[in-house]
Amino acid sequence: MEPEKDVFEEARKAGIDLDLIDTNLALPVTERWRQHDGALRFILKLQEAKLAHDARLQPAHR
């Protein structure tokens, strides 16, 4: 087998979705940026919600 094919086969065996990578790379850069920004905003909101939740917790004393 060719070295390049070996690398792709190993990636597939490791569970890397190469089709998803190809699909994303086919998108225009501006669309990838838009999707990235949306994902970043979502993560930041999750972090904010966690901080708010944790601030309401009472410390546990032993």
N, C-alpha and C positions, 0 to 999 in steps of 0.2 A: 504494500500500500504506500502511496505517496505521503511524504511528511505532512503536507498541508491537510490531506484527508484524515490522517491520523489525529491531528489536533482537533479537527471538527468532530470526529467520532468520539474522542475523549471528552470533549465539551458536552456532547449530547448525553453520553453515559453519566456525566456528573450532574445532569439535570438542567443544563443551561438551555433555555429556549432560543435557539438560533433564529427561528422564524420570526419571533417577536423582535429580536434585534434588527433583522432585515426590514421588517415592517416599519419600525421606528426610524431607521436610517433613510427610508424612502420618503419620509415626511420632510417638508421644507423646514429649514432651521427655525424660522419664526414660529411654526406650529410646535416644534419640540420645546422651544423656550416657553411658549404659552402653557403647555402641559406641565412643564417643570415648575413654573410659577404657581400654577394651581395646586400641585402636589405640595409645594413648600408652604403655601398659605394654610393648607389643610393640616400639615404637621405642626405648624406654629400654633394653630387653634387647639390642637390636641394637647400640646405642651401647656398652653395657658389654662385649659380646663383642668389638667392634672394639678397644676400649682394651686388653683382655686380650691379644688377638692382637698388636697393635702393640707391646706391652710385651715380647713375646718376640722381636721382630725385632732383628737386629744392625745397627748403623749401617753404612752403605756409605761407605768412604773412597776418595777418588780419588787 
